Amino acid sequence: MGLYMKKILMLTSRLPYPPFGGDKLKNFNLLKILSKHYEVYLVTVTSEKLDEKTRKVLEKYTTSYKIFEKSKLNFIFPASKIFFNKEPLQVNYYYFKDVQNYIDSISKEMDCIISTLIRTSKYAINIDKPKIFDMADSLAQNYKKSLPNVKSLFWKNIYRFETNRLMEYEKYTINRFDKTFLFNKEEIKQFKIPNKIKFIPHGVNEDLLIYEELDDKYNNCIAFFGKMDYQPNIDAVVWFVENVLEKLNNDIKFIVVGGKPTQKVLEFSKKYKNVKVTGFVEDPYKILKSSMCVVAPMQTGAGIQNKILETMALGTANIVSTLAATPIGAEDKKDFIVLDNPIEIVNRINDISKNRDIFEFYKENSRKFIKSNFTWSIYEKVYIDTIEEIINDNKK
């Protein structure tokens, strides 16, 4: 008789591949990690189309997968339920009865269920099985912090409507699951439910710790890195252009590296000679590694910013806002530079451009910090130990 492998049901609201964007990157690495230890049954609710490359990846890392492809129109009716219940839009939007029926039918055979993000939590909340709420970041706390600074009127109204609903539903969900994972220690303190929540460090591709590709043409660039249809990234770039760019030394160029730039971001490269917007590039790390520094002046959004972890792993000098720095827990003026005032940012970037050797120690320190705190190996140990712990506790 062969060795029995425990069965894990993993619920996601987006396809875990290709791993572009924070949650997809995390879920792809989680899928690979789980497949080393368990049989993985994946259920995804999404408007994305399953292509052949993604299908092959899912076949490689799962025992079974079920993708519920929903059109944008399909999501409208579930979303309208916000007028009839107290659940947040994030939960209503992704909840479908046919998905629930399928999950109910296969959950009986599972040893543990993992719900990723608040969007999928309702599917598992009433199932009597060991379960983990892979929350990642608190959307409620994210929205609350972002509300005063968000530029988009649409998102400002969404944040205003959602914040209180999300806060109540997040607390409710945490209490109904065996364990909740959060990336942000400050958010954990805010919930005041320490026995139910566990800190887990976000992982970073360990290959970046030894990456050394350089291109001299980016030597006078400062870079921003991130998916450019994500509103907090758009807000950060807009803020930087409006408050910092024109005060920099004339020979300094600003390069925005990341896929799916919006029209507003693209227009900056037409309006300003010293701005370049790359769109998607196969190897963004060469640009980032070659730039004299990387900026992450986040004004909205919250939680761990994976883009900052990756640029720190590369060994770059990073200038970040307090909002971006706090969840990471690195030391200001040692591992990175924390600044919020536009004039101070201008002065620091101009200093770096003239006196690069003085700032070299940031590159070495940032790499050391990531190697000690944020690798997928560290993440894997915490995750697997926790799964085994809650499965064993439920057997007692």
Backbone torsions as a table, in degrees:
resi	resn	phi	psi	omega
1	MET	NA	132.7	-178.1
2	GLY	-74.1	162.6	178.9
3	LEU	-68.2	128.9	179.8
4	TYR	-73.0	129.5	174.5
5	MET	-104.7	131.4	179.4
6	LYS	-65.2	153.0	-175.6
7	LYS	-108.9	129.1	-179.9
8	ILE	-116.3	129.2	174.5
9	LEU	-99.7	118.7	-177.9
10	MET	-111.4	123.7	-177.3
11	LEU	-109.6	127.0	179.1
12	THR	-133.5	158.2	179.3
13	SER	-104.7	1.3	173.3
14	ARG	-146.8	154.0	176.0
15	LEU	-61.2	134.9	-177.9
16	PRO	-75.9	-2.2	179.4
17	TYR	-141.7	141.2	-1.6
18	PRO	-70.8	148.6	-170.8
19	PRO	-82.4	60.8	176.5
20	PHE	-101.1	126.6	-176.9
21	GLY	100.3	151.8	-172.8
22	GLY	-57.5	-49.8	-175.1
23	ASP	-71.6	-35.9	178.5
24	LYS	-67.8	-40.4	177.7
25	LEU	-61.9	-46.2	179.5
26	LYS	-63.9	-44.9	-177.8
27	ASN	-67.6	-34.0	177.1
28	PHE	-65.2	-45.3	178.2
29	ASN	-67.4	-36.7	175.7
30	LEU	-62.6	-43.3	178.6
31	LEU	-58.6	-45.3	179.0
32	LYS	-63.2	-40.7	179.7
33	ILE	-65.4	-48.2	-178.9
34	LEU	-61.0	-37.5	-176.8
35	SER	-66.0	-20.1	177.5
36	LYS	-75.7	-21.9	-172.3
37	HIS	-117.1	-22.9	-170.8
38	TYR	-141.4	168.9	163.4
39	GLU	-81.9	128.0	-175.7
40	VAL	-110.8	127.8	176.2
41	TYR	-113.8	111.9	-174.5
42	LEU	-100.4	133.8	172.1
43	VAL	-126.6	125.0	-178.1
44	THR	-127.3	134.0	174.5
45	VAL	-111.5	118.4	-170.9
46	THR	-158.2	160.5	171.4
47	SER	-96.3	-1.9	179.3
48	GLU	-73.9	154.2	176.7
49	LYS	-94.6	136.8	179.4
50	LEU	-83.0	108.7	179.2
51	ASP	-91.8	174.8	-173.5
52	GLU	-67.2	-37.2	180.0
53	LYS	-64.6	-43.5	178.4
54	THR	-66.0	-39.0	178.5
55	ARG	-58.0	-43.6	-179.2
56	LYS	-65.7	-38.2	177.4
57	VAL	-63.9	-44.3	180.0
58	LEU	-65.8	-38.1	177.1
59	GLU	-63.1	-34.1	-179.4
60	LYS	-70.1	-39.2	-170.5
61	TYR	-106.9	0.6	178.3
62	THR	-125.7	156.1	169.3
63	THR	-79.9	-36.2	179.2
64	SER	-153.3	145.7	173.9
65	TYR	-139.6	146.1	178.6
66	LYS	-134.5	115.6	-178.5
67	ILE	-106.3	119.4	175.2
68	PHE	-94.7	98.2	179.7
69	GLU	-83.4	116.8	-179.4
70	LYS	-115.6	136.3	175.8
71	SER	-74.0	164.9	177.9
72	LYS	-57.5	-35.8	178.9
73	LEU	-66.4	-33.9	179.2
74	ASN	-58.3	-30.6	-174.9
75	PHE	-79.7	-14.9	-173.8
76	ILE	-66.0	-46.5	-178.1
77	PHE	-63.0	-48.3	176.7
78	PRO	-57.5	-39.0	-179.0
79	ALA	-63.5	-32.8	-177.7
80	SER	-67.0	-13.1	-179.9
81	LYS	-67.7	-11.6	177.6
82	ILE	-59.1	-22.9	-179.8
83	PHE	-81.8	-8.1	-175.9
84	PHE	-121.9	-6.8	175.4
85	ASN	-139.2	-180.0	-176.2
86	LYS	-104.9	11.2	-179.8
87	GLU	-80.0	150.6	-178.7
88	PRO	-70.2	159.6	178.2
89	LEU	-56.8	-39.8	-179.7
90	GLN	-57.1	-33.2	-179.7
91	VAL	-83.9	-48.7	-179.2
92	ASN	-59.9	-40.9	-174.8
93	TYR	-59.8	-35.7	-173.9
94	TYR	-102.0	7.7	-175.3
95	TYR	-101.0	122.4	-179.8
96	PHE	-131.9	138.4	-176.4
97	LYS	-65.2	-37.8	-179.4
98	ASP	-65.6	-33.4	176.4
99	VAL	-67.6	-44.0	179.0
100	GLN	-60.3	-43.0	-179.9
101	ASN	-61.4	-41.1	180.0
102	TYR	-66.4	-44.7	179.6
103	ILE	-62.3	-42.7	177.4
104	ASP	-59.1	-38.2	-175.7
105	SER	-70.6	-31.9	-177.9
106	ILE	-99.8	-15.0	-175.0
107	SER	-66.1	-24.1	-179.1
108	LYS	-58.4	-30.8	-176.5
109	GLU	-90.6	-3.3	-173.4
110	MET	-88.0	149.0	175.3
111	ASP	-91.1	-24.0	179.8
112	CYS	-160.2	146.9	177.0
113	ILE	-117.7	136.2	176.4
114	ILE	-118.8	117.8	174.4
115	SER	-100.1	120.3	179.2
116	THR	-95.9	128.4	-176.8
117	LEU	65.6	162.6	-179.8
118	ILE	-62.8	-24.4	-175.3
119	ARG	-59.7	-33.3	-175.5
120	THR	-104.0	0.6	-172.0
121	SER	-65.0	-34.3	-176.2
122	LYS	-63.2	-29.6	-179.0
123	TYR	-63.7	-28.2	-175.7
124	ALA	-109.6	-8.8	-166.9
125	ILE	-61.9	-30.3	-178.8
126	ASN	-105.0	7.5	179.3
127	ILE	-87.8	129.3	-176.1
128	ASP	-85.9	74.1	178.1
129	LYS	-142.9	156.3	171.5
130	PRO	-55.7	131.6	-175.8
131	LYS	-147.5	145.6	179.9
132	ILE	-117.3	132.5	173.5
133	PHE	-97.5	100.8	179.0
134	ASP	-83.6	78.2	-171.8
135	MET	-73.6	-34.4	-179.5
136	ALA	71.8	-73.4	177.5
137	ASP	-133.6	153.2	175.4
138	SER	-80.8	111.5	177.8
139	LEU	-65.3	-35.1	-179.2
140	ALA	-61.0	-47.0	-179.8
141	GLN	-70.0	-34.3	174.7
142	ASN	-58.5	-52.7	-177.5
143	TYR	-62.9	-40.9	-178.5
144	LYS	-61.9	-43.2	179.9
145	LYS	-70.3	-34.5	-173.7
146	SER	-80.0	-26.8	-171.4
147	LEU	-50.1	-44.9	-177.5
148	PRO	-67.9	-23.6	-171.5
149	ASN	-109.7	-11.4	-174.8
150	VAL	-67.0	134.2	-175.9
151	LYS	-83.4	-37.3	-175.9
152	SER	-70.1	124.3	178.2
153	LEU	-63.6	-37.3	178.5
154	PHE	-58.8	-51.3	-177.6
155	TRP	-70.5	-31.3	176.8
156	LYS	-61.0	-42.2	178.6
157	ASN	-68.7	-38.3	176.8
158	ILE	-62.6	-47.1	-179.3
159	TYR	-60.8	-41.8	-178.6
160	ARG	-63.7	-41.9	-179.1
161	PHE	-70.5	-40.1	-168.9
162	GLU	-84.2	-28.3	-166.3
163	THR	-52.7	-54.5	-176.3
164	ASN	-68.1	-40.0	177.4
165	ARG	-60.6	-44.5	-180.0
166	LEU	-63.9	-42.7	-179.0
167	MET	-59.1	-46.1	179.6
168	GLU	-66.3	-40.9	-177.5
169	TYR	-72.7	-34.7	176.6
170	GLU	-63.3	-44.8	178.2
171	LYS	-61.4	-44.9	179.3
172	TYR	-58.6	-45.0	-177.7
173	THR	-67.3	-43.6	178.4
174	ILE	-55.6	-42.2	-178.7
175	ASN	-71.5	-23.1	-178.2
176	ARG	-89.5	-18.3	179.2
177	PHE	-97.0	157.4	179.6
178	ASP	-67.0	-41.2	-179.4
179	LYS	-151.3	144.1	177.1
180	THR	-119.2	134.8	176.1
181	PHE	-98.9	132.4	174.1
182	LEU	-132.8	144.1	178.7
183	PHE	-82.8	-20.3	-167.0
184	ASN	-112.0	114.1	-178.1
185	LYS	-65.0	-32.0	178.3
186	GLU	-66.3	-38.8	178.0
187	GLU	-67.3	-36.7	177.7
188	ILE	-58.7	-43.5	179.9
189	LYS	-61.8	-37.5	-177.5
190	GLN	-64.4	-32.1	-178.0
191	PHE	-75.3	-27.4	178.6
192	LYS	57.7	37.9	175.3
193	ILE	-131.0	60.5	-169.2
194	PRO	-60.5	-31.4	-177.7
195	ASN	-71.9	-16.3	-177.2
196	LYS	-101.8	-14.7	-173.3
197	ILE	-116.5	141.3	178.6
198	LYS	-128.5	133.0	174.5
199	PHE	-73.0	134.6	173.8
200	ILE	-132.0	129.0	-179.3
201	PRO	-76.2	135.3	174.6
202	HIS	-62.5	144.1	178.8
203	GLY	-89.3	155.2	174.8
204	VAL	-130.6	140.8	177.1
205	ASN	-56.4	116.6	-174.4
206	GLU	-69.1	-15.7	175.8
207	ASP	-64.6	-26.8	-179.6
208	LEU	-67.1	-23.3	-179.5
209	LEU	-69.9	-16.6	178.8
210	ILE	-120.8	10.6	-178.9
211	TYR	-72.1	131.6	-177.0
212	GLU	-135.8	14.6	-179.5
213	GLU	-67.2	133.6	-179.4
214	LEU	-133.4	152.7	174.6
215	ASP	-140.6	116.0	-173.1
216	ASP	-61.9	-19.8	-177.2
217	LYS	-69.2	-13.3	177.8
218	TYR	-100.3	11.2	-173.0
219	ASN	-60.9	-31.1	-179.4
220	ASN	-102.7	20.8	-177.9
221	CYS	-100.1	145.8	160.9
222	ILE	-109.2	139.7	-170.9
223	ALA	-119.8	147.8	166.3
224	PHE	-117.7	137.9	-174.3
225	PHE	-125.9	128.7	175.9
226	GLY	162.5	162.4	178.1
227	LYS	-69.6	122.8	-165.9
228	MET	-94.7	17.7	165.1
229	ASP	-109.1	9.2	178.6
230	TYR	-93.1	120.6	-169.2
231	GLN	-55.3	-44.7	177.9
232	PRO	-60.0	-32.9	175.8
233	ASN	-69.4	-40.7	176.5
234	ILE	-61.1	-46.8	179.8
235	ASP	-58.3	-40.5	-178.2
236	ALA	-66.3	-44.3	-179.8
237	VAL	-66.2	-44.0	178.3
238	VAL	-59.4	-45.7	-179.9
239	TRP	-60.6	-43.5	-177.6
240	PHE	-65.4	-44.9	179.9
241	VAL	-63.3	-43.4	-175.4
242	GLU	-74.8	-26.7	-171.9
243	ASN	-113.4	-20.1	-172.1
244	VAL	-122.4	-44.1	-165.7
245	LEU	-50.7	-52.1	-171.5
246	GLU	-72.0	-10.7	179.2
247	LYS	-95.2	-3.4	-179.8
248	LEU	-77.9	159.3	174.8
249	ASN	-54.7	145.4	-171.8
250	ASN	-61.6	-27.9	-176.1
251	ASP	-85.0	-0.9	-178.1
252	ILE	-88.5	132.6	178.4
253	LYS	-110.2	147.8	177.6
254	PHE	-110.7	121.4	-177.4
255	ILE	-118.9	125.1	-179.1
256	VAL	-100.2	113.7	-173.2
257	VAL	-109.2	115.9	178.3
258	GLY	161.2	150.1	-175.9
259	GLY	-74.6	161.6	173.9
260	LYS	57.0	47.9	178.0
261	PRO	-65.6	139.1	178.1
262	THR	-74.8	167.5	-179.8
263	GLN	-59.8	-39.3	-179.3
264	LYS	-61.4	-41.3	179.2
265	VAL	-69.3	-42.2	179.2
266	LEU	-60.1	-34.2	-178.0
267	GLU	-65.1	-25.8	178.9
268	PHE	-62.1	-35.5	-179.1
269	SER	-71.3	-20.5	175.8
270	LYS	-85.8	-34.6	-176.1
271	LYS	-79.5	-34.2	-175.3
272	TYR	-119.2	128.7	-179.1
273	LYS	-67.8	-26.1	-176.2
274	ASN	-98.3	18.9	175.5
275	VAL	-116.6	131.9	174.3
276	LYS	-126.9	132.6	176.7
277	VAL	-112.9	116.0	-171.3
278	THR	-81.5	-29.2	-165.1
279	GLY	68.2	-163.0	-179.1
280	PHE	-66.7	133.8	172.4
281	VAL	-130.9	145.6	-176.8
282	GLU	-61.1	-42.3	-178.7
283	ASP	-127.5	85.4	179.4
284	PRO	-69.8	-20.0	-172.2
285	TYR	-69.0	-28.2	177.2
286	LYS	-64.8	-41.0	178.4
287	ILE	-64.7	-46.3	-176.6
288	LEU	-66.2	-44.7	179.8
289	LYS	-63.4	-34.1	-175.8
290	SER	-82.5	-20.8	-177.7
291	SER	-70.3	154.1	-178.1
292	MET	-72.8	-25.9	172.2
293	CYS	-163.4	163.6	177.7
294	VAL	-119.5	136.8	-179.7
295	VAL	-113.5	145.0	173.9
296	ALA	-139.6	73.1	-176.7
297	PRO	-83.2	59.3	-173.5
298	MET	-63.6	129.3	178.2
299	GLN	-108.0	-24.5	179.2
300	THR	-134.3	173.1	-174.9
301	GLY	84.7	170.4	-179.3
302	ALA	-158.6	179.8	178.5
303	GLY	80.0	-177.4	-179.4
304	ILE	-68.1	127.4	175.8
305	GLN	-95.4	106.0	-175.1
306	ASN	-60.2	-31.9	180.0
307	LYS	-59.8	-34.3	179.1
308	ILE	-72.5	-41.8	177.9
309	LEU	-59.1	-41.6	-178.3
310	GLU	-67.0	-42.4	-179.5
311	THR	-70.2	-32.4	174.0
312	MET	-65.6	-41.0	178.7
313	ALA	-62.6	-32.1	178.2
314	LEU	-67.8	-23.8	-173.7
315	GLY	86.3	64.2	176.7
316	THR	-123.6	160.4	169.9
317	ALA	-83.0	122.9	-175.4
318	ASN	-114.5	130.4	172.1
319	ILE	-109.3	117.5	-172.6
320	VAL	-129.6	154.4	175.8
321	SER	-77.9	163.5	177.2
322	THR	-59.2	-40.0	179.8
323	LEU	-58.2	-40.5	-179.3
324	ALA	-78.4	-32.6	-173.7
325	ALA	-75.7	-39.3	-170.0
326	THR	-54.8	-48.2	-178.0
327	PRO	-66.3	-23.1	-175.2
328	ILE	-76.1	-37.6	175.6
329	GLY	82.4	11.1	176.3
330	ALA	-79.1	170.6	-173.5
331	GLU	-98.9	127.4	176.5
332	ASP	-62.8	141.5	179.2
333	LYS	67.1	9.9	173.6
334	LYS	-126.8	-56.5	-177.4
335	ASP	-96.6	-30.6	174.5
336	PHE	-157.2	178.3	-178.4
337	ILE	-113.3	122.6	-177.8
338	VAL	-104.8	115.8	-179.7
339	LEU	-142.9	143.2	176.9
340	ASP	-121.0	-26.9	-177.3
341	ASN	-77.5	126.2	-176.4
342	PRO	-57.0	-41.4	-179.2
343	ILE	-65.2	-39.6	177.9
344	GLU	-65.3	-36.3	177.2
345	ILE	-65.9	-44.5	177.4
346	VAL	-56.3	-51.0	-177.0
347	ASN	-61.4	-40.2	-178.0
348	ARG	-68.7	-42.5	179.2
349	ILE	-65.0	-42.8	177.3
350	ASN	-61.9	-37.6	176.3
351	ASP	-63.2	-44.9	-179.5
352	ILE	-60.8	-40.7	-177.7
353	SER	-64.8	-29.3	-178.4
354	LYS	-93.1	-29.9	-172.5
355	ASN	-130.8	63.0	-170.9
356	ARG	-64.4	-34.3	-177.4
357	ASP	-61.7	-32.6	-178.4
358	ILE	-64.1	-26.9	-174.6
359	PHE	-101.6	5.8	-177.2
360	GLU	-62.8	-30.9	-175.9
361	PHE	-63.5	-25.6	177.6
362	TYR	-61.3	-36.0	-176.4
363	LYS	-66.1	-43.7	178.9
364	GLU	-68.9	-43.7	-177.7
365	ASN	-65.6	-38.6	-178.4
366	SER	-64.1	-40.0	178.2
367	ARG	-64.8	-44.4	179.4
368	LYS	-60.1	-40.9	-178.9
369	PHE	-63.5	-45.3	-179.8
370	ILE	-65.5	-43.3	-179.5
371	LYS	-59.1	-34.4	-177.9
372	SER	-84.2	-20.5	-169.4
373	ASN	-127.2	-25.9	-169.1
374	PHE	-136.9	71.9	173.8
375	THR	-123.9	159.2	178.2
376	TRP	-66.0	-23.4	177.3
377	SER	-67.5	-42.6	176.9
378	ILE	-65.1	-45.4	178.9
379	TYR	-57.0	-45.7	-177.8
380	GLU	-59.5	-45.1	-178.0
381	LYS	-61.7	-45.3	179.8
382	VAL	-61.6	-44.6	-175.2
383	TYR	-65.3	-50.9	-175.8
384	ILE	-67.3	-41.3	177.2
385	ASP	-59.1	-39.3	-178.6
386	THR	-70.2	-42.1	176.8
387	ILE	-57.8	-48.2	-178.3
388	GLU	-63.6	-38.5	-179.9
389	GLU	-62.7	-47.2	-176.6
390	ILE	-74.1	-30.8	175.5
391	ILE	-65.0	-44.8	179.7
392	ASN	-66.1	-38.9	179.3
393	ASP	-64.5	-35.1	179.9
394	ASN	-74.1	-15.2	177.6
395	LYS	-84.1	-18.2	-175.7
396	LYS	-72.5	NA	NA
